[in-house]
């Protein structure tokens, strides 16, 4: 194996290890429903849209968002309830006030996008009480070769 291939494999493995620290558990809530984040304009400001309960446009958080450095510290929203109007408004305000879930990506936007165009995230186990976590990824080209 020549040096160029060896360096490429080392870089790929380092990127996989780095990506495995992503906070992928933020993508869905405990009921399996996708979580959202605020849509941002070119300056990084929230886009106002009164058709949403919070008054700002919301978009679904993606795998690439989790790793994207430009979205670092952006809040991942708790899904709001709408069952009982009075109770829901109180619970939603409490959820929004005490929600500290935020994106903590460390990849450039292009690197995050390219990573997920190359790999599938098969399973993510968030930190346990002991600090153990695991992320299982699969290279898409390997899946194509095997089929």
DORO-560914 format. One line per field, with one value per residue: residue number from 1; residue in one letter; z, y, x of N, C-alpha, C, O in turn. Coordinates in Angstrom, 1 decimal. Atoms other than C-alpha are relative to their C-alpha. Layout:
DORO-560914
resi <- c(NUM, ...);
resn <- c(A, ...);
n.Z <- c(Z, ...);
n.Y <- c(Y, ...);
n.X <- c(X, ...);
ca.Z <- c(Z, ...);
ca.Y <- c(Y, ...);
ca.X <- c(X, ...);
c.Z <- c(Z, ...);
c.Y <- c(Y, ...);
c.X <- c(X, ...);
o.Z <- c(Z, ...);
o.Y <- c(Y, ...);
o.X <- c(X, ...);
***
This chain:
DORO-560914
resi <- c(1, 2, 3, 4, 5, 6, 7, 8, 9, 10, 11, 12, 13, 14, 15, 16, 17, 18, 19, 20, 21, 22, 23, 24, 25, 26, 27, 28, 29, 30, 31, 32, 33, 34, 35, 36, 37, 38, 39, 40, 41, 42, 43, 44, 45, 46, 47, 48, 49, 50, 51, 52, 53, 54, 55, 56, 57, 58, 59, 60, 61, 62, 63, 64, 65, 66, 67, 68, 69, 70, 71, 72, 73, 74, 75, 76, 77, 78, 79, 80, 81, 82, 83, 84, 85, 86, 87, 88, 89, 90, 91, 92, 93, 94, 95, 96, 97, 98, 99, 100, 101, 102, 103, 104, 105, 106, 107, 108, 109, 110, 111, 112, 113, 114, 115, 116, 117, 118, 119, 120, 121, 122, 123, 124, 125, 126, 127, 128, 129, 130, 131, 132, 133, 134, 135, 136, 137, 138, 139, 140, 141, 142, 143, 144, 145, 146, 147);
resn <- c(X, X, X, X, X, X, X, X, X, X, X, X, X, X, X, X, X, X, X, X, X, X, X, X, X, X, X, X, X, X, X, X, X, X, X, X, X, X, X, X, X, X, X, X, X, X, X, X, X, X, X, X, X, X, X, X, X, X, X, X, X, X, X, X, X, X, X, X, X, X, X, X, X, X, X, X, X, X, X, X, X, X, X, X, X, X, X, X, X, X, X, X, X, X, X, X, X, X, X, X, X, X, X, X, X, X, X, X, X, X, X, X, X, X, X, X, X, X, X, X, X, X, X, X, X, X, X, X, X, X, X, X, X, X, X, X, X, X, X, X, X, X, X, X, X, X, X);
n.Z <- c(0.0, 0.0, -1.1, 0.3, -0.4, -1.5, -0.5, 0.2, -0.9, -1.3, 0.0, 0.0, -1.3, -0.9, 0.2, -0.6, -1.5, -0.4, 0.2, -1.0, -1.2, 0.2, -0.9, 0.9, -0.7, 0.1, 1.2, -0.3, -1.5, -0.6, 0.8, 1.3, 0.9, 0.3, -0.7, 1.0, -0.4, 0.7, 1.3, -0.1, 1.2, 0.3, -1.1, -1.2, -0.9, 0.1, 1.0, -0.7, 0.7, -1.0, 0.1, -1.0, -1.3, -0.6, 0.7, 0.9, 0.9, -0.6, 1.0, -0.6, -0.1, 0.8, -0.4, 0.3, -1.0, -1.2, 0.1, 0.7, -0.9, 0.1, -0.8, -1.4, -1.1, 0.4, -0.8, 0.5, -0.7, -0.6, 0.7, -0.8, -0.1, 0.3, -0.4, -0.9, 0.3, -1.2, -0.5, 1.0, 0.1, -1.2, 0.2, 1.1, -0.5, -0.9, 0.9, 0.7, -1.0, -0.6, 1.0, 0.2, 1.1, 1.1, 0.9, -0.4, 1.1, 0.1, 1.4, 0.9, 0.6, 1.2, -0.5, -0.6, 1.1, 0.7, -0.8, 0.1, 1.4, 0.1, -1.1, -0.6, -1.4, -0.2, -1.4, -1.0, -1.4, -0.8, -1.2, -1.1, -1.3, -0.1, 1.0, 1.3, 1.1, 1.2, 1.2, 1.0, 1.4, 1.1, 1.3, 1.0, 1.2, -0.4, 0.1, 1.5, 0.5, -0.5, 0.6);
n.Y <- c(-1.2, -1.2, -1.0, -0.8, 0.8, 0.2, -1.3, -0.1, 0.9, -0.6, -1.2, 0.5, 0.5, -1.2, -0.7, 0.8, -0.1, -1.3, 0.0, 0.9, -0.8, -0.9, 0.1, 0.5, 0.2, -1.2, 0.0, 0.5, 0.0, 1.3, 0.7, 0.3, -1.1, -0.9, -1.3, -1.1, -1.1, -1.2, -0.3, -1.3, -0.7, -0.1, -0.7, 0.8, -0.4, 0.8, -0.5, -0.2, 0.6, 0.1, 1.2, 1.0, -0.3, -0.9, -1.3, 0.1, 1.2, 1.2, 1.0, 1.3, 0.1, 1.1, 0.6, -1.0, -1.1, 0.4, -0.1, -1.3, -1.0, -1.3, 0.1, 0.2, -0.7, -0.2, 0.8, 1.0, -0.3, 1.1, 0.0, -0.6, 0.7, -0.8, 0.7, -0.9, -1.4, -0.6, 0.8, 0.0, -1.2, 0.0, 1.0, -0.4, -1.1, 0.6, 0.7, -1.0, -0.6, 0.9, 0.9, -0.4, 0.8, -0.9, 0.7, -0.2, 0.5, -0.4, 0.2, -1.1, 0.4, 0.8, 1.3, 0.7, 0.4, 1.1, 1.1, 0.8, 0.5, 1.2, 1.0, 0.1, 0.2, 1.1, 0.0, -0.9, 0.2, -1.2, 0.2, 0.7, -0.5, 0.2, -0.8, 0.7, -0.3, 0.7, -0.4, 0.9, -0.5, 1.0, -0.6, 0.3, 0.7, 1.4, 0.6, 0.2, 1.1, 1.3, 0.3);
n.X <- c(0.9, -0.8, 0.2, 1.2, 1.2, -0.1, 0.4, 1.4, 0.7, -0.2, 0.9, 1.3, 0.2, 0.0, 1.3, 1.1, -0.2, 0.4, 1.5, 0.7, 0.3, 1.1, 1.1, 1.1, 1.2, 0.9, 0.9, 1.4, 0.4, 0.2, 1.1, -0.5, 0.4, -1.2, 0.0, -0.2, -0.8, 0.4, -0.6, -0.7, -0.3, -1.5, -0.8, 0.1, 1.2, 1.2, 1.0, 1.3, 1.1, 1.0, 0.8, -0.5, 0.3, -1.0, -0.1, -1.1, 0.0, -0.8, -0.3, -0.4, -1.5, -0.5, -1.3, -1.1, 0.1, -0.6, -1.4, -0.3, -0.6, 0.7, 1.2, -0.4, 0.7, 1.4, 0.9, 0.8, 1.3, 0.8, 1.3, 1.1, 1.3, 1.1, 1.2, 0.8, -0.5, -0.6, -1.1, -1.1, -0.8, -0.9, -1.0, -0.9, -0.9, -1.0, -0.9, -0.9, -0.8, -1.0, -0.6, -1.4, -0.6, -0.5, -0.9, -1.4, -0.8, -1.4, -0.4, 0.4, 1.3, -0.2, -0.5, 1.1, 0.9, -0.7, -0.1, 1.3, 0.2, -0.9, 0.3, 1.3, -0.1, 0.9, 0.5, -0.7, 0.3, -0.6, -0.8, 0.7, -0.5, -1.4, -0.8, -0.2, 0.8, -0.5, 0.6, -0.3, 0.2, -0.3, -0.4, 1.0, -0.6, -0.1, 1.4, 0.3, -0.8, 0.5, 1.3);
ca.Z <- c(0.0, -1.0, 1.3, -0.5, 0.1, 3.7, 4.4, 2.9, 5.0, 8.1, 7.3, 6.7, 10.0, 11.9, 10.4, 11.4, 15.0, 15.1, 13.8, 16.3, 19.0, 17.4, 19.5, 17.2, 20.0, 19.5, 16.2, 17.7, 21.0, 23.3, 21.1, 18.0, 16.5, 14.7, 16.5, 14.8, 14.9, 13.8, 10.2, 9.8, 7.2, 5.6, 8.6, 11.1, 12.4, 13.0, 10.2, 11.6, 10.6, 12.7, 11.3, 13.8, 17.5, 18.5, 15.9, 13.9, 11.0, 12.2, 10.1, 10.9, 12.3, 10.1, 10.5, 8.8, 11.2, 14.1, 12.9, 11.2, 12.9, 11.6, 13.5, 16.8, 19.9, 17.9, 20.0, 19.2, 19.9, 22.1, 20.2, 21.4, 22.6, 21.4, 23.2, 25.9, 25.0, 28.5, 29.8, 26.6, 26.6, 30.2, 29.4, 26.1, 27.9, 30.6, 27.9, 26.0, 29.2, 30.5, 27.2, 27.0, 24.0, 21.4, 18.4, 19.0, 15.6, 14.7, 10.9, 8.2, 6.5, 3.3, 5.3, 7.3, 4.0, 2.3, 5.3, 5.2, 1.4, 2.0, 5.2, 6.6, 10.3, 11.3, 15.1, 17.8, 21.5, 23.6, 26.7, 29.5, 33.2, 32.9, 30.0, 27.3, 23.9, 20.5, 16.9, 14.1, 10.5, 7.2, 4.0, 1.3, -1.5, 0.5, 0.6, -3.2, -3.8, -1.7, -3.4);
ca.Y <- c(0.0, 3.3, 6.3, 8.3, 5.5, 5.0, 8.7, 8.7, 5.8, 7.4, 10.7, 8.7, 6.9, 10.1, 11.7, 8.8, 8.9, 12.6, 12.3, 9.6, 12.3, 14.1, 14.7, 12.6, 11.9, 15.5, 14.5, 12.8, 13.2, 10.3, 9.5, 9.2, 12.5, 14.6, 17.7, 21.1, 24.1, 27.7, 28.5, 31.3, 34.0, 34.8, 36.9, 34.1, 35.7, 33.7, 34.1, 35.5, 33.5, 33.8, 30.6, 28.7, 28.6, 30.3, 33.0, 31.9, 29.5, 26.0, 23.4, 19.7, 19.2, 16.9, 14.7, 17.4, 20.1, 18.1, 18.2, 21.7, 24.2, 27.2, 26.0, 25.6, 26.6, 26.8, 25.6, 22.3, 22.9, 20.7, 19.6, 21.6, 20.1, 21.3, 19.0, 21.3, 25.0, 26.3, 23.5, 23.3, 26.9, 26.6, 23.4, 24.8, 27.9, 25.8, 23.5, 26.5, 28.1, 25.1, 23.6, 23.7, 21.3, 22.9, 21.8, 21.4, 20.6, 20.8, 20.1, 22.8, 22.9, 21.3, 18.6, 17.7, 17.5, 15.3, 13.1, 12.1, 11.8, 9.1, 7.4, 6.2, 6.6, 3.2, 3.5, 6.1, 5.3, 8.5, 8.8, 6.4, 7.1, 5.7, 8.0, 5.3, 6.2, 4.6, 5.5, 3.0, 4.2, 2.4, 3.5, 3.8, 2.6, -0.6, -1.2, -0.7, -3.1, -5.8, -5.6);
ca.X <- c(0.0, 1.5, 1.8, -1.0, -3.6, -2.4, -2.8, -6.2, -7.3, -5.9, -7.8, -11.0, -10.7, -9.9, -13.0, -15.2, -13.8, -14.4, -18.0, -18.8, -18.9, -21.8, -24.9, -27.2, -29.6, -30.9, -32.5, -35.6, -37.5, -38.3, -41.4, -39.3, -40.6, -38.0, -36.9, -36.5, -34.2, -34.8, -34.3, -31.7, -31.1, -27.7, -26.7, -27.6, -30.8, -34.0, -36.6, -39.9, -42.9, -46.1, -47.6, -45.4, -46.2, -42.9, -43.2, -40.1, -39.7, -38.6, -36.9, -36.1, -32.6, -30.5, -27.5, -25.3, -26.7, -25.5, -21.9, -22.0, -19.7, -21.7, -24.7, -22.7, -24.7, -28.0, -30.9, -32.5, -36.2, -38.4, -41.5, -44.5, -47.8, -51.1, -53.6, -55.0, -54.8, -54.2, -52.0, -50.1, -49.1, -47.7, -45.9, -44.5, -43.2, -41.5, -40.0, -38.6, -37.3, -35.5, -34.3, -30.5, -30.1, -27.9, -25.9, -22.2, -20.7, -17.1, -17.1, -17.2, -20.6, -19.2, -17.3, -20.5, -22.6, -19.9, -19.6, -23.3, -23.2, -20.5, -21.7, -25.0, -25.5, -26.9, -27.2, -26.3, -26.3, -26.0, -23.9, -24.9, -24.4, -20.9, -20.0, -20.1, -21.5, -21.3, -22.0, -22.2, -21.7, -21.5, -19.8, -22.4, -20.0, -19.4, -23.2, -23.4, -20.5, -22.1, -25.5);
c.Z <- c(0.0, 1.0, -0.3, 0.5, 1.5, 0.7, -0.1, 1.0, 1.5, 0.2, 0.2, 1.4, 1.1, -0.1, 0.6, 1.5, 0.5, -0.1, 1.0, 1.3, -0.2, 0.9, -0.8, 0.8, 0.0, -1.2, 0.2, 1.5, 0.5, -0.7, -1.4, -1.0, -0.2, 0.7, -1.1, 0.6, -0.8, -1.3, 0.1, -1.4, -0.3, 1.1, 1.3, 0.9, -0.3, -1.0, 0.7, -0.9, 1.1, -0.2, 0.9, 1.4, 0.7, -0.7, -1.0, -0.8, 0.6, -1.1, 0.8, 0.1, -0.7, 0.6, -0.2, 0.9, 1.3, 0.0, -0.5, 1.0, 0.0, 0.8, 1.5, 0.9, -0.4, 0.8, -0.8, 0.7, 0.5, -0.8, 0.9, 0.0, -0.3, 0.5, 0.7, -0.1, 1.2, 0.6, -0.9, 0.0, 1.2, -0.2, -1.1, 0.5, 0.9, -0.8, -0.6, 1.0, 0.5, -1.0, -0.3, -1.1, -1.1, -0.9, 0.4, -1.1, -0.1, -1.5, -0.7, -0.6, -1.2, 0.5, 0.6, -1.1, -0.7, 0.9, -0.1, -1.4, -0.2, 1.0, 0.4, 1.5, 0.3, 1.4, 0.9, 1.4, 0.8, 1.3, 1.0, 1.3, 0.2, -1.0, -1.3, -1.0, -1.2, -1.2, -1.1, -1.4, -1.0, -1.2, -1.1, -1.2, 0.3, -0.1, -1.5, -0.5, 0.4, -0.6, -1.4);
c.Y <- c(1.2, 1.1, 0.9, -0.7, -0.1, 1.3, 0.3, -0.8, 0.5, 1.2, -0.5, -0.5, 1.0, 0.7, -0.8, 0.0, 1.3, 0.2, -0.8, 0.8, 1.0, -0.3, -0.4, -0.3, 1.2, 0.0, -0.4, 0.1, -1.4, -0.8, -0.4, 1.1, 0.9, 1.3, 1.1, 1.0, 1.2, 0.1, 1.4, 0.6, 0.0, 0.6, -0.9, 0.3, -1.0, 0.7, 0.1, -0.6, -0.3, -1.2, -1.1, 0.5, 1.0, 1.3, 0.1, -1.3, -1.1, -1.0, -1.3, 0.0, -1.3, -0.5, 1.0, 1.2, -0.4, 0.2, 1.4, 1.1, 1.3, 0.0, -0.2, 0.9, 0.3, -0.9, -1.1, 0.0, -1.3, 0.0, 0.5, -0.9, 0.9, -0.6, 0.9, 1.4, 0.6, -0.7, -0.1, 1.2, 0.1, -1.0, 0.4, 1.1, -0.6, -0.8, 0.9, 0.7, -0.8, -1.0, 0.5, -0.9, 0.9, -0.9, 0.4, -0.6, 0.5, -0.2, 1.3, -0.5, -1.0, -1.4, -0.8, -0.6, -1.2, -1.2, -0.9, -0.3, -1.3, -1.1, 0.1, -0.1, -1.2, 0.0, 1.0, -0.3, 1.1, -0.4, -0.7, 0.6, -0.2, 0.8, -0.7, 0.5, -0.7, 0.5, -1.0, 0.6, -1.0, 0.8, -0.4, -0.7, -1.4, -0.7, -0.3, -1.2, -1.3, -0.5, -0.4);
c.X <- c(0.9, -0.4, -1.3, -1.3, 0.0, -0.4, -1.5, -0.9, 0.1, -0.9, -1.5, -0.4, -0.1, -1.3, -1.2, 0.0, -0.5, -1.5, -0.8, -0.4, -1.1, -1.2, -1.3, -1.3, -0.9, -0.9, -1.4, -0.2, -0.2, -1.2, 0.4, -0.4, 1.2, -0.1, 0.4, 1.0, -0.6, 0.7, 0.7, 0.2, 1.5, 0.8, -0.1, -1.1, -1.2, -1.0, -1.4, -1.0, -1.1, -0.9, 0.5, -0.3, 1.0, 0.2, 1.2, -0.1, 0.9, 0.2, 0.5, 1.5, 0.4, 1.3, 1.1, -0.1, 0.7, 1.6, 0.5, 0.5, -0.7, -1.2, 0.3, -0.8, -1.5, -0.9, -0.7, -1.3, -0.7, -1.3, -1.1, -1.3, -1.1, -1.4, -1.0, 0.5, 0.7, 1.2, 1.1, 0.8, 0.9, 1.1, 1.0, 1.0, 1.1, 1.0, 1.0, 0.9, 1.1, 0.7, 1.4, 0.7, 0.4, 1.0, 1.4, 0.9, 1.4, 0.5, -0.4, -1.3, 0.2, 0.5, -1.2, -0.9, 0.7, 0.1, -1.3, -0.4, 0.8, -0.4, -1.5, 0.2, -1.0, -0.6, 0.9, -0.5, 0.6, 0.7, -0.9, 0.5, 1.5, 0.8, 0.2, -1.0, 0.5, -0.8, 0.4, -0.3, 0.4, 0.3, -1.0, 0.6, 0.2, -1.3, -0.3, 0.8, -0.5, -1.3, 0.1);
o.Z <- c(0.9, 1.6, 0.7, 1.1, 2.1, 1.7, 0.8, 1.5, 2.2, 1.3, 0.9, 2.0, 2.1, 1.0, 1.2, 2.2, 1.5, 0.8, 1.3, 2.1, 0.7, 1.4, -0.8, 0.1, 0.4, -1.3, -0.5, 2.3, -0.3, -0.5, -2.1, -2.2, 0.7, 0.8, -2.1, 1.8, -1.7, -1.4, 0.8, -2.4, 0.5, 1.2, 2.3, 2.0, -1.4, -1.0, 1.1, -2.1, 1.8, 0.6, 1.1, 1.7, 1.5, -0.2, -1.6, -0.4, 1.0, -2.0, 1.9, -0.8, -0.7, 1.5, 0.7, 1.3, 1.9, 1.0, -0.5, 1.9, 1.0, 1.2, 2.3, 0.7, 0.4, 0.8, -1.9, 2.0, -0.1, -0.9, 2.1, -1.0, 0.0, 0.0, 0.3, 0.3, 1.1, 0.8, -0.5, -0.2, 1.1, 0.0, -0.9, 0.1, 0.9, -0.5, -0.6, 0.6, 0.7, -0.7, -0.7, -1.2, -1.6, -0.4, 0.8, -0.7, 0.4, -1.7, -0.4, -0.7, -1.3, 0.0, 0.5, -1.0, -1.0, 0.3, -0.2, -1.6, -1.1, 0.7, 0.4, 1.9, 0.2, 1.6, 0.7, 1.6, 0.9, 1.7, 1.3, 1.2, 0.8, -0.9, -2.3, -0.7, -1.2, -1.1, -1.2, -1.7, -0.7, -1.6, -1.3, -1.8, -0.6, -0.5, -1.8, -1.3, -0.4, -0.6, -2.0);
o.Y <- c(1.4, 1.0, 1.2, -0.1, 0.0, 1.3, 0.8, -0.3, 0.5, 1.4, 0.1, -0.2, 1.0, 1.1, -0.2, 0.2, 1.4, 0.7, -0.4, 0.3, 1.8, -1.4, 0.3, -0.4, 1.1, 0.8, 0.1, 0.0, -2.4, -2.0, -0.9, 0.9, 1.3, 1.9, 0.7, 1.0, 1.1, -0.2, 2.3, -0.1, -0.6, 0.2, -0.5, -0.2, -1.5, 1.9, -1.0, -0.4, -1.3, -1.5, -2.2, 1.7, 1.8, 2.2, 1.1, -2.3, -0.8, -1.2, -1.1, 0.3, -2.3, 0.1, 1.3, 1.7, 0.5, 0.6, 1.7, 1.4, 2.0, 1.1, -0.4, 2.1, 1.0, -2.1, -0.8, -0.2, -2.4, 1.1, 0.0, -1.5, 2.1, -0.2, 1.0, 1.6, 1.2, -0.1, 0.0, 1.1, 0.6, -0.6, 0.2, 1.1, -0.1, -0.7, 0.7, 0.9, -0.4, -2.0, 1.7, -0.9, 1.8, -1.9, 1.5, -1.3, 1.6, -0.1, 2.0, -1.7, -2.0, -2.4, -2.0, -1.7, -2.2, -2.3, -2.1, -1.1, -2.1, -2.3, 1.1, -0.9, -1.0, -0.3, 1.0, -0.2, 1.2, -1.6, -0.3, 1.6, 0.7, 0.8, -0.2, 0.7, -1.1, 0.8, -1.2, 0.9, -1.9, 1.7, -1.6, -1.6, -2.3, -1.9, -1.3, -1.9, -2.3, -1.6, -0.7);
o.X <- c(1.8, -1.5, -2.0, -2.2, -1.1, -1.1, -2.1, -1.9, -0.9, -1.6, -2.2, -1.5, -0.8, -1.9, -2.1, -1.0, -1.2, -2.2, -1.9, -1.2, -1.5, -1.3, -2.3, -2.3, -2.1, -1.8, -2.3, 0.7, 0.0, -1.2, -0.4, -0.2, 1.9, -1.2, 1.0, 1.4, -1.4, 1.9, 0.2, 0.3, 2.2, 2.0, 0.5, -1.1, -1.3, -1.1, -1.9, -1.1, -1.0, -1.8, -0.1, -0.4, 0.6, 0.9, 1.5, -0.6, 2.0, -0.7, 1.1, 2.2, -0.3, 1.9, 2.0, 1.0, 1.3, 2.1, 1.7, -0.2, -0.8, -1.7, -0.6, -0.9, -2.2, -0.6, -1.2, -1.4, -0.6, -1.9, -1.3, -1.6, -1.0, -2.4, -2.1, 1.6, 1.8, 2.3, 2.3, 2.1, 2.1, 2.3, 2.2, 2.1, 2.2, 2.2, 2.2, 2.1, 2.3, 1.2, 1.6, 1.9, -0.3, 1.5, 1.7, 1.9, 1.7, 1.7, -1.4, -1.6, -0.6, 0.1, -1.2, -1.4, 0.0, 0.0, -1.2, -1.3, 0.6, -0.3, -2.1, 1.1, -2.2, -1.8, 2.1, -1.8, 1.8, 0.6, -2.1, 1.3, 2.1, 2.1, 0.8, -2.2, 1.7, -2.0, 1.6, -1.5, 1.2, -0.5, -1.1, -0.1, 0.1, -1.4, -0.9, 0.3, -0.4, -1.6, -1.0);
***
